[in-house]
């Protein structure tokens, strides 16, 4: 008993190999783009955390208080701004 397996012609095998190669290239490019997007999201998340931390910074509050003492015309505005960062 010999099984009758269909054998692909050389041109069909070449086409399948080329399609497989194209699929691999597309997968690699998509993976690289996804990794860049993940890295960008992590950077944005870290930046937002830093900004959130700076919004409660005593150092910034002290800077705004110093500005308030140096600008008597807008002293109330700068004092209110300094209170936002405490």
Residue pairs with C-beta under 8 A, 6 or more apart in sequence:
8 16
54 60
55 84
55 85
56 85
56 86
57 85
58 85
58 86
60 82
60 85
61 82
61 83
61 85
61 86
62 82
64 78
64 79
64 81
64 82
64 85
65 78
65 79
65 82
67 78
68 74
68 75
68 76
68 77
68 78
68 79
68 82
69 75
71 78
